[in-house]
Amino acid sequence: MASTAIVVGTSATVRAVERQLALLANPPVLLGCVVHLAGGGTAERYVRDIPVLGDLSSLEVVVRTSAPSMVLISLPAAMNELIAAVRTRLRKMGVADRFLPTLDDQLAGIGPRTEIDVDLNALIGRPPRALDETSIAQVIRGRTVLVTGAGGSIGSEICRIAASFGPARLVMVDRSENALFEIDRQLARRFPALRRHAALHDVVDALGTKELFASTRPDIVFHAAAHKHVPLSEDHPGAAIDNNLFGTIAAADAAVSCGTERFVMISSDKAVNPTSVMGMTKRLAELYVQHVHRHGQSRSRAAGAGRTGCSMVRFGNVLGSSGSVLETWKRQIADGGPITVTDPRMTRYFMSIPEAAALVIQAATLHDPAALAGEVFVLDMGAPLRIVDVAKRFVEAHGLAPVFPNAAKATNGGTSGTIPIVYTSIRPGEKLFEELAMDSESIRPTRHPDIRIWGLPDPEPTAVAAMVKDLHVDHRPKDAKALIAAIRQHVPEAMLSPFELQRVA
């Protein structure tokens, strides 16, 4: 049986859609159209041979009466608020919608859009933090900036922000060929005059990293290369150690050896009282960066530059980043649900990709190279949010109503315009509640109103040396469980996760 459709658009776009559908081998049967009257007035009875069923004020009545398989929306992209409103109304009715960009928009580079744009700041519940652009320009303009993990969500945004402040050269380092190609392509188009170098390189290769840094001689290094997925790191602790710890060691040592002025490592709130391999390996990387800042300096740079100032940036979950929960929820909504949340009690600190990248760059301007200890910068992200509340807002932004487990049983979970939320239980390594600083750490303000500094106790050089030796691939256990136990030995503040506590009980 052929599918049926209604077209929503202007008279001109409806005519264009009819011509396009006629080219298909099995086009849907057009039941009619709903016409948007931009200047008011009365709609025609027909657009070409398509009956006009009404205007946008009667959309719900028309859809319920005609019962189409889908609604095709073809409105100019400039009417983005109207498009979102129409799609929200359709999804509340449980009707499938498809957005067909106009030919003019396609020629202008505006491609097909199959997702509703979600305001990430609305999900987080607060406005984005402001940048101190003057201080960033003073640090970046005319300097050589190197970014590891440059093709990732945070690394690529750091590249875009840094490029806008006029660096003398931008060096992008990533082991993913496609990701590196894409950020290089974007910057070539947006900043054609920028001197760029795309280096296809794995930062874990210590000798190659040292040679790369020696040849490019960066003034500032933003170290964003890391493994970040908690469950995968639990299953592959060796890979997490190699990338998160030894990748950091290679990058920090290379920065010091060539006299880099500032080295900023991206860390995580999961490094505080860590319960996961990912969090523990990031904490170990923090310890090494602190050690390098205090004890591992070199003055070998040909120009006679001073010590490398090393600092770290901690932040929470980044909404919209590659592999983030929003990607999972988008796919689940597209599949008709349900939306999955691990535990209704779970909370997290959230921020957007631009905020996270801006914090990293801002940290480079706030760091005091003369400080005795490596500094940890943290954005004031307000109170942590319940993940289930963020899920609820995300579902509602798509014009749907979330149905929670108890209510889902009452309605059988299949009501039109609704989508169930189910709880899947906590996974290995996960916490119920994340922290940004440990009890033993002290906090002090910076000149930026939204950024704080947490002072970390300085690690003992002998402990750092033992950590590096014991966890090196030539000495560490091969068995995953034994390796995780070995990692814990070097993170005194490590804790058992709720998942592990349940198994012990």
Backbone torsions as a table, in degrees:
resi	resn	phi	psi	omega
1	MET	NA	130.0	-177.3
2	ALA	-69.0	145.4	176.1
3	SER	-74.8	157.6	179.8
4	THR	-118.4	154.5	-175.7
5	ALA	-148.7	154.2	169.1
6	ILE	-119.6	141.5	177.9
7	VAL	-103.2	132.5	172.7
8	VAL	-110.7	122.4	-179.8
9	GLY	-179.7	-170.3	171.9
10	THR	-84.7	169.3	178.3
11	SER	-56.5	-40.8	-178.1
12	ALA	-67.5	-43.7	-177.5
13	THR	-72.4	-32.8	176.0
14	VAL	-62.0	-42.6	178.1
15	ARG	-62.0	-40.4	-179.6
16	ALA	-66.3	-40.4	179.5
17	VAL	-63.8	-40.9	179.0
18	GLU	-60.0	-42.4	179.8
19	ARG	-65.9	-38.9	-179.8
20	GLN	-67.6	-43.0	-179.1
21	LEU	-65.1	-30.7	-179.9
22	ALA	-64.0	-18.3	179.9
23	LEU	-82.3	-12.9	-177.9
24	LEU	-79.5	151.4	178.2
25	ALA	-69.5	-39.8	-179.1
26	ASN	-132.1	72.5	-177.9
27	PRO	-72.7	155.1	173.9
28	PRO	-67.4	154.5	176.8
29	VAL	-78.6	121.9	179.8
30	LEU	-81.6	117.2	178.8
31	LEU	-82.2	-23.1	-178.5
32	GLY	157.2	-167.9	-177.8
33	CYS	-140.1	156.5	171.9
34	VAL	-115.0	119.8	-170.9
35	VAL	-101.7	131.7	173.1
36	HIS	-85.8	122.3	-179.8
37	LEU	-99.2	95.6	-173.5
38	ALA	-59.9	-38.4	-177.1
39	GLY	-106.3	17.9	-176.0
40	GLY	80.6	-161.7	179.1
41	GLY	92.9	-168.6	-175.6
42	THR	-110.1	135.8	-179.0
43	ALA	-73.0	151.2	172.9
44	GLU	-67.9	162.5	176.6
45	ARG	-78.1	-30.6	179.7
46	TYR	-138.2	147.4	166.3
47	VAL	-113.1	108.4	-165.9
48	ARG	56.2	-118.3	-179.6
49	ASP	-104.6	10.5	-175.5
50	ILE	-95.4	124.1	179.2
51	PRO	-67.8	137.7	175.2
52	VAL	-85.6	116.9	-175.8
53	LEU	-90.3	-12.2	179.4
54	GLY	155.4	-176.5	174.4
55	ASP	-105.7	-175.2	-173.2
56	LEU	-64.2	-24.3	179.7
57	SER	-66.7	-22.3	-178.5
58	SER	-108.3	20.2	-174.9
59	LEU	-55.8	-48.9	-176.7
60	GLU	-61.8	-43.7	-179.7
61	VAL	-62.5	-44.9	-178.9
62	VAL	-61.7	-44.8	-177.1
63	VAL	-66.4	-44.3	-179.6
64	ARG	-65.2	-37.1	-178.6
65	THR	-71.8	-41.3	-175.1
66	SER	-85.9	-27.0	-179.8
67	ALA	50.1	57.4	-179.8
68	PRO	-74.1	159.0	173.2
69	SER	-68.4	-32.8	-179.3
70	MET	-156.3	162.3	174.5
71	VAL	-117.9	126.2	179.1
72	LEU	-96.6	121.3	-178.2
73	ILE	-105.7	121.9	178.1
74	SER	-134.6	91.6	178.3
75	LEU	-128.0	151.4	178.0
76	PRO	-57.5	142.3	-177.9
77	ALA	-59.3	-25.8	178.4
78	ALA	-62.0	-21.5	178.0
79	MET	-91.0	43.3	-172.3
80	ASN	-60.6	-36.6	179.2
81	GLU	-68.2	-39.0	178.2
82	LEU	-66.4	-40.7	178.6
83	ILE	-60.0	-46.9	-179.9
84	ALA	-62.3	-39.3	-179.8
85	ALA	-65.0	-42.6	179.6
86	VAL	-64.0	-43.7	-178.8
87	ARG	-65.8	-37.5	177.3
88	THR	-63.3	-43.6	179.1
89	ARG	-61.8	-40.9	180.0
90	LEU	-67.4	-41.3	-178.2
91	ARG	-69.4	-30.3	174.6
92	LYS	-64.4	-27.8	177.2
93	MET	-87.6	-4.9	-178.9
94	GLY	76.2	27.2	-177.6
95	VAL	-103.2	132.9	178.0
96	ALA	-67.1	136.1	177.9
97	ASP	-124.9	150.4	176.1
98	ARG	-132.4	131.0	179.4
99	PHE	-96.6	124.8	179.0
100	LEU	-113.3	106.6	-179.8
101	PRO	-64.4	148.6	177.7
102	THR	-70.2	159.4	179.7
103	LEU	-62.4	-38.7	178.0
104	ASP	-58.9	-43.5	-179.5
105	ASP	-67.4	-38.6	179.2
106	GLN	-64.1	-41.0	177.9
107	LEU	-65.6	-27.7	178.5
108	ALA	-82.7	0.5	177.5
109	GLY	93.7	9.5	178.4
110	ILE	-96.3	105.8	-173.7
111	GLY	-85.1	-176.0	179.5
112	PRO	-60.7	140.7	178.5
113	ARG	-121.2	118.9	-178.4
114	THR	-109.9	-0.6	-179.0
115	GLU	-124.2	150.2	172.6
116	ILE	-78.5	131.8	176.1
117	ASP	-69.9	129.7	-179.1
118	VAL	-109.5	130.4	178.1
119	ASP	-74.4	106.1	-176.6
120	LEU	-64.5	-33.5	178.2
121	ASN	-65.1	-33.2	176.6
122	ALA	-68.4	-36.4	177.1
123	LEU	-64.5	-41.7	-179.1
124	ILE	-74.4	-29.3	178.3
125	GLY	85.3	23.0	176.9
126	ARG	-156.8	157.1	179.0
127	PRO	-73.7	159.8	178.3
128	PRO	-67.9	153.4	178.9
129	ARG	-78.3	147.5	-177.3
130	ALA	-83.5	149.3	175.1
131	LEU	-94.5	143.3	170.0
132	ASP	-90.1	86.6	-171.5
133	GLU	-66.8	-30.5	-179.5
134	THR	-63.9	-46.4	-178.6
135	SER	-70.4	-33.7	177.2
136	ILE	-65.5	-43.5	178.9
137	ALA	-60.6	-38.9	-179.2
138	GLN	-64.0	-32.3	-177.0
139	VAL	-86.0	-35.2	-171.3
140	ILE	-98.1	-37.4	-174.0
141	ARG	-57.3	126.5	177.0
142	GLY	78.1	8.0	-178.6
143	ARG	-110.2	162.6	174.0
144	THR	-91.3	121.2	-177.2
145	VAL	-113.3	131.6	178.2
146	LEU	-119.3	134.0	-180.0
147	VAL	-124.8	120.5	171.9
148	THR	-88.6	153.0	-174.0
149	GLY	64.0	34.4	-171.5
150	ALA	-66.9	-19.3	-179.9
151	GLY	-90.4	-7.2	-179.7
152	GLY	-77.3	176.9	-176.8
153	SER	-60.3	-49.5	-178.6
154	ILE	-76.1	-45.5	-178.1
155	GLY	-59.5	-41.8	-179.2
156	SER	-68.5	-34.6	177.4
157	GLU	-69.9	-36.4	173.9
158	ILE	-59.5	-43.6	178.5
159	CYS	-60.0	-45.1	-178.1
160	ARG	-64.7	-42.8	-180.0
161	ILE	-67.4	-46.9	-179.1
162	ALA	-60.2	-40.6	-178.9
163	ALA	-61.3	-31.1	-177.8
164	SER	-73.8	-11.2	-178.6
165	PHE	-104.1	14.9	170.7
166	GLY	70.3	50.8	174.6
167	PRO	-68.9	155.7	176.3
168	ALA	-67.0	-33.9	-179.2
169	ARG	-157.9	144.2	177.1
170	LEU	-121.4	119.8	179.7
171	VAL	-105.3	118.9	-177.5
172	MET	-108.6	122.4	-175.3
173	VAL	-118.5	126.8	176.4
174	ASP	-160.6	149.8	178.5
175	ARG	-92.2	-8.0	177.8
176	SER	-90.7	114.0	-176.8
177	GLU	-60.6	-47.7	-176.5
178	ASN	-66.1	-43.0	-179.2
179	ALA	-64.9	-40.8	179.4
180	LEU	-66.9	-41.9	178.3
181	PHE	-59.6	-41.4	-175.4
182	GLU	-67.8	-44.9	-179.5
183	ILE	-69.0	-34.9	177.1
184	ASP	-65.4	-39.5	178.6
185	ARG	-64.5	-44.3	179.8
186	GLN	-60.5	-45.8	-177.8
187	LEU	-69.9	-33.2	177.2
188	ALA	-61.9	-36.5	-179.8
189	ARG	-76.8	-42.4	-175.6
190	ARG	-81.1	-31.6	-176.7
191	PHE	-131.9	71.3	-173.8
192	PRO	-62.8	-24.8	-178.5
193	ALA	-86.6	-7.7	-176.5
194	LEU	-72.3	132.1	172.3
195	ARG	-76.0	120.6	-175.8
196	ARG	-125.5	152.4	171.5
197	HIS	-141.0	114.9	178.1
198	ALA	-96.2	112.9	-175.9
199	ALA	-107.0	111.4	176.8
200	LEU	-80.8	98.0	-169.0
201	HIS	-155.0	142.0	174.4
202	ASP	-94.7	116.9	-174.3
203	VAL	-64.4	-18.6	178.5
204	VAL	-64.6	-25.1	175.9
205	ASP	-71.4	95.0	-171.1
206	ALA	-62.6	-44.6	-178.8
207	LEU	-66.1	-45.6	178.7
208	GLY	-63.2	-36.0	178.6
209	THR	-66.1	-42.1	178.8
210	LYS	-63.0	-40.9	179.3
211	GLU	-67.0	-39.4	179.1
212	LEU	-63.7	-45.6	179.3
213	PHE	-65.3	-38.2	-180.0
214	ALA	-65.2	-34.1	-178.0
215	SER	-81.6	-28.4	-177.8
216	THR	-99.3	-21.5	176.3
217	ARG	46.4	67.0	-179.4
218	PRO	-70.9	142.7	171.9
219	ASP	-82.1	-34.5	-178.0
220	ILE	-132.9	134.8	176.6
221	VAL	-121.0	127.4	171.4
222	PHE	-108.9	111.7	-174.4
223	HIS	-96.2	98.5	-176.7
224	ALA	-110.1	-2.9	-178.3
225	ALA	-73.1	125.3	-179.9
226	ALA	-172.1	158.7	165.9
227	HIS	-89.6	133.8	-173.4
228	LYS	-123.9	-9.2	-174.6
229	HIS	-85.7	120.4	-174.4
230	VAL	-62.6	-54.9	-177.2
231	PRO	-60.6	-40.3	179.9
232	LEU	-65.2	-38.5	178.8
233	SER	-66.0	-32.8	176.1
234	GLU	-63.1	-37.9	-178.8
235	ASP	-80.3	-24.3	-176.4
236	HIS	-131.4	66.1	-176.5
237	PRO	-62.8	-30.9	179.3
238	GLY	-64.1	-41.7	178.3
239	ALA	-65.5	-38.2	178.7
240	ALA	-66.0	-41.5	177.6
241	ILE	-63.2	-46.2	-178.2
242	ASP	-59.8	-48.8	-174.0
243	ASN	-77.6	-49.8	-172.7
244	ASN	-76.3	-40.9	180.0
245	LEU	-90.7	-58.9	-172.7
246	PHE	-74.8	-25.1	170.3
247	GLY	-64.9	-39.1	177.0
248	THR	-67.7	-41.4	178.3
249	ILE	-59.3	-46.3	-179.0
250	ALA	-62.0	-43.7	-177.7
251	ALA	-69.4	-44.0	-179.1
252	ALA	-65.6	-44.1	179.1
253	ASP	-63.1	-40.2	179.5
254	ALA	-66.4	-38.5	178.8
255	ALA	-63.4	-42.9	179.8
256	VAL	-66.7	-42.0	-175.0
257	SER	-64.1	-29.5	-179.2
258	CYS	-102.4	7.8	174.0
259	GLY	77.3	28.2	176.0
260	THR	-56.1	138.8	-177.6
261	GLU	-75.0	-44.4	-176.4
262	ARG	-133.5	133.8	176.6
263	PHE	-126.1	118.9	-177.9
264	VAL	-118.6	118.7	179.0
265	MET	-100.1	137.9	175.6
266	ILE	-89.2	121.8	178.1
267	SER	-113.4	-157.0	-172.3
268	SER	-151.5	153.8	173.0
269	ASP	-65.8	-16.6	178.4
270	LYS	-72.3	-8.6	176.5
271	ALA	-80.8	-8.7	-179.6
272	VAL	-89.5	121.6	-175.5
273	ASN	43.0	58.7	-168.5
274	PRO	-66.4	143.6	175.0
275	THR	-115.6	-6.7	-175.6
276	SER	-119.4	159.9	174.7
277	VAL	-60.5	-41.8	179.2
278	MET	-58.5	-48.8	-179.7
279	GLY	-64.5	-40.8	-179.8
280	MET	-65.9	-40.8	-179.6
281	THR	-68.8	-32.8	175.4
282	LYS	-69.7	-36.7	176.7
283	ARG	-64.9	-40.8	176.8
284	LEU	-62.3	-39.8	177.7
285	ALA	-63.7	-39.8	175.8
286	GLU	-58.9	-45.2	-179.7
287	LEU	-59.6	-40.7	-179.2
288	TYR	-68.2	-40.4	179.1
289	VAL	-64.1	-40.1	175.0
290	GLN	-59.8	-44.8	-179.1
291	HIS	-61.7	-44.0	179.9
292	VAL	-63.2	-41.8	179.9
293	HIS	-60.2	-39.4	-174.2
294	ARG	-87.5	-38.2	-169.2
295	HIS	-123.8	-15.7	-169.6
296	GLY	-105.2	27.6	-173.3
297	GLN	-78.0	156.4	179.1
298	SER	-140.6	148.1	176.7
299	ARG	-117.2	40.5	-173.7
300	SER	-86.3	-3.1	-177.0
301	ARG	-64.1	137.0	-174.4
302	ALA	-58.2	-34.9	-178.1
303	ALA	-77.9	-3.6	177.9
304	GLY	80.4	24.6	-179.4
305	ALA	-67.2	157.6	-177.3
306	GLY	-81.3	-160.5	-173.4
307	ARG	-66.2	152.5	176.7
308	THR	-81.0	122.6	176.8
309	GLY	-85.3	119.9	-177.0
310	CYS	-109.4	136.0	177.6
311	SER	-145.4	169.0	-178.0
312	MET	-132.2	154.7	178.4
313	VAL	-126.9	125.2	175.7
314	ARG	-108.3	136.2	170.0
315	PHE	-149.6	170.6	-175.9
316	GLY	-88.7	-152.4	-178.0
317	ASN	-65.9	137.7	-178.6
318	VAL	-103.7	109.6	-179.4
319	LEU	-69.5	133.1	177.0
320	GLY	89.2	-4.1	178.4
321	SER	-75.6	164.7	-179.1
322	SER	-59.3	125.7	179.5
323	GLY	82.4	4.2	-178.9
324	SER	-74.0	169.5	-175.7
325	VAL	-62.6	-27.2	-179.5
326	LEU	-64.4	-36.5	177.8
327	GLU	-62.5	-41.9	177.9
328	THR	-62.5	-46.8	-178.3
329	TRP	-65.1	-37.2	177.4
330	LYS	-59.3	-45.9	179.8
331	ARG	-64.7	-38.4	-178.6
332	GLN	-67.5	-38.3	176.5
333	ILE	-65.9	-42.1	178.8
334	ALA	-61.3	-31.8	179.9
335	ASP	-86.0	0.0	179.4
336	GLY	90.5	7.7	176.8
337	GLY	91.9	176.5	5.1
338	PRO	-83.6	167.5	170.4
339	ILE	-85.4	133.1	-177.7
340	THR	-105.6	135.5	174.2
341	VAL	-131.2	135.9	-173.5
342	THR	-67.3	-45.6	-175.7
343	ASP	-153.6	134.7	-177.7
344	PRO	-65.4	-17.4	-179.6
345	ARG	-88.2	-12.9	-171.0
346	MET	-67.7	133.5	176.8
347	THR	-124.1	155.0	177.6
348	ARG	-147.8	154.7	167.1
349	TYR	-85.0	134.0	-177.6
350	PHE	-123.6	149.8	173.0
351	MET	-153.7	164.4	179.5
352	SER	-89.9	165.8	178.6
353	ILE	-59.0	-48.8	179.1
354	PRO	-59.2	-38.6	177.9
355	GLU	-63.3	-46.3	-177.9
356	ALA	-61.6	-47.3	-179.9
357	ALA	-64.9	-39.4	179.1
358	ALA	-63.9	-38.1	178.3
359	LEU	-61.9	-42.3	-179.6
360	VAL	-61.4	-46.4	-179.4
361	ILE	-67.6	-40.1	179.2
362	GLN	-61.9	-36.2	179.8
363	ALA	-59.8	-34.0	178.3
364	ALA	-63.3	-29.0	-179.6
365	THR	-83.8	-23.3	-175.6
366	LEU	-92.1	-20.6	-174.6
367	HIS	-65.4	137.6	176.2
368	ASP	-101.4	104.5	-178.0
369	PRO	-58.2	-21.6	-179.3
370	ALA	-82.5	-8.3	179.9
371	ALA	-60.6	140.7	-176.7
372	LEU	-71.8	-35.5	-178.7
373	ALA	-109.1	150.2	174.2
374	GLY	-64.9	132.2	-173.3
375	GLU	-92.9	147.7	175.5
376	VAL	-113.8	120.0	179.8
377	PHE	-100.7	138.2	-179.4
378	VAL	-136.0	134.0	176.8
379	LEU	-76.6	139.4	173.7
380	ASP	-73.5	97.1	-174.4
381	MET	-97.3	9.4	-179.6
382	GLY	74.7	-159.7	-178.3
383	ALA	-76.9	147.5	175.3
384	PRO	-65.5	153.4	-177.3
385	LEU	-109.4	144.8	171.3
386	ARG	-70.3	129.7	-178.4
387	ILE	-60.7	-34.8	-179.9
388	VAL	-65.1	-31.4	177.0
389	ASP	-69.7	-39.0	176.7
390	VAL	-64.7	-40.0	177.7
391	ALA	-61.4	-41.8	179.1
392	LYS	-60.7	-46.4	179.0
393	ARG	-63.1	-38.7	-178.2
394	PHE	-65.5	-43.3	178.7
395	VAL	-63.6	-45.0	-179.1
396	GLU	-64.4	-32.2	177.6
397	ALA	-65.6	-19.4	177.3
398	HIS	-95.0	12.3	176.8
399	GLY	76.8	18.0	-178.9
400	LEU	-115.7	161.7	178.1
401	ALA	-108.1	123.8	178.4
402	PRO	-72.1	140.6	176.5
403	VAL	-118.6	119.9	-175.5
404	PHE	-86.9	163.9	-170.6
405	PRO	-46.6	-51.0	-178.1
406	ASN	-64.8	-44.4	179.2
407	ALA	-66.3	-33.7	-179.2
408	ALA	-61.7	-35.9	178.0
409	LYS	-66.8	-37.7	-177.5
410	ALA	-68.8	-34.6	-176.5
411	THR	-101.3	-0.4	-178.0
412	ASN	70.3	8.2	172.5
413	GLY	66.8	15.9	-175.7
414	GLY	-126.5	19.7	-178.5
415	THR	-67.7	138.9	179.2
416	SER	-59.6	134.9	178.1
417	GLY	81.9	7.1	178.2
418	THR	-118.0	163.5	174.3
419	ILE	-145.7	130.1	-176.9
420	PRO	-75.0	147.8	170.5
421	ILE	-109.7	126.2	-179.4
422	VAL	-120.3	152.4	179.8
423	TYR	-103.1	127.2	-173.0
424	THR	-103.6	-5.7	-179.8
425	SER	83.2	153.0	-174.3
426	ILE	-66.8	147.3	-176.4
427	ARG	-103.9	164.6	-179.5
428	PRO	-54.5	133.5	176.2
429	GLY	87.3	-15.6	-175.5
430	GLU	-79.6	149.1	172.1
431	LYS	-101.2	158.8	169.5
432	LEU	-79.4	-36.6	-176.0
433	PHE	-133.4	126.8	177.0
434	GLU	-89.6	157.2	177.5
435	GLU	-125.0	160.8	177.3
436	LEU	-108.8	-20.1	-179.7
437	ALA	-149.9	149.1	178.9
438	MET	-84.4	160.5	-177.9
439	ASP	-60.5	-31.0	-176.2
440	SER	-80.1	-6.5	-177.3
441	GLU	-89.7	150.5	177.7
442	SER	-107.8	153.6	-176.4
443	ILE	-119.6	142.3	173.8
444	ARG	-146.3	154.6	-177.1
445	PRO	-78.3	165.5	169.8
446	THR	-118.5	-179.3	178.1
447	ARG	-75.0	-9.8	174.0
448	HIS	-92.4	125.9	-172.4
449	PRO	-64.1	-21.6	-175.4
450	ASP	-105.4	8.2	-177.3
451	ILE	-125.8	135.9	178.7
452	ARG	-119.4	163.2	174.9
453	ILE	-116.4	129.2	171.9
454	TRP	-104.0	124.5	179.2
455	GLY	-84.7	122.6	-180.0
456	LEU	-99.1	142.0	174.4
457	PRO	-62.1	142.8	-176.3
458	ASP	-74.0	131.4	178.7
459	PRO	-73.4	151.1	176.3
460	GLU	-74.6	132.8	179.8
461	PRO	-54.5	-36.9	-179.7
462	THR	-66.6	-35.6	179.0
463	ALA	-68.1	-38.5	178.7
464	VAL	-66.3	-42.7	179.0
465	ALA	-62.0	-41.6	179.2
466	ALA	-65.5	-40.1	178.2
467	MET	-59.0	-48.9	-178.0
468	VAL	-64.0	-41.3	-178.9
469	LYS	-68.1	-49.6	-173.2
470	ASP	-66.0	-32.1	-174.4
471	LEU	-98.8	1.2	176.0
472	HIS	-65.0	148.0	-175.6
473	VAL	-57.5	-26.1	-178.5
474	ASP	-79.2	-15.9	-174.6
475	HIS	-120.1	-23.5	-171.7
476	ARG	-76.3	160.0	178.4
477	PRO	-64.2	149.7	178.2
478	LYS	-86.0	-31.3	179.5
479	ASP	-69.8	135.3	-174.6
480	ALA	-61.3	-45.0	-178.7
481	LYS	-64.8	-42.1	178.6
482	ALA	-65.8	-35.8	178.9
483	LEU	-67.4	-41.1	177.9
484	ILE	-62.0	-40.1	176.9
485	ALA	-63.0	-38.7	178.5
486	ALA	-66.5	-38.3	177.2
487	ILE	-61.9	-44.0	-179.1
488	ARG	-59.8	-31.3	-178.9
489	GLN	-61.2	-24.6	-177.1
490	HIS	-104.3	6.4	176.1
491	VAL	-126.5	84.6	-174.2
492	PRO	-57.4	-30.8	-176.8
493	GLU	-86.2	2.3	179.9
494	ALA	-61.6	144.2	-177.9
495	MET	-126.2	162.8	172.8
496	LEU	-76.0	141.0	178.1
497	SER	-76.9	161.0	175.1
498	PRO	-55.2	-36.0	178.2
499	PHE	-61.6	-44.8	-179.9
500	GLU	-68.6	-37.8	178.3
501	LEU	-62.5	-38.2	177.5
502	GLN	-63.5	-39.5	-179.3
503	ARG	-69.1	-38.3	178.8
504	VAL	-64.5	-40.9	-179.4
505	ALA	-67.0	NA	NA
